[in-house]
Amino acid sequence: MKKLRANIKVYILFFITIAISLLLLLSFSSSSANEIRIGAKAPEFQLFNQNNELVSLSDYQGKNLVIYFFPKAFTPG
């Protein structure tokens, strides 16, 4: 009887693990619909530059622009 209960617990844990894995897989695969495609226009966004000034993509409309991300000196990451 104890062995049967132990087996049932193992099966339940197995099915819960499978269900959680499937939910995670589906949630990650659905986010691909928001990906930016090569050749598409960049979405509007705002960032702080190296001088701590807020700049937006629309500030550079009609100009060539290279966006380069780098960590500030002596900071983690």
Beta strands, then each sheet from edge to edge (+ up, - down):
strand 1: 46-48
strand 2: 54-56
sheet 1: 1+ 2-
end
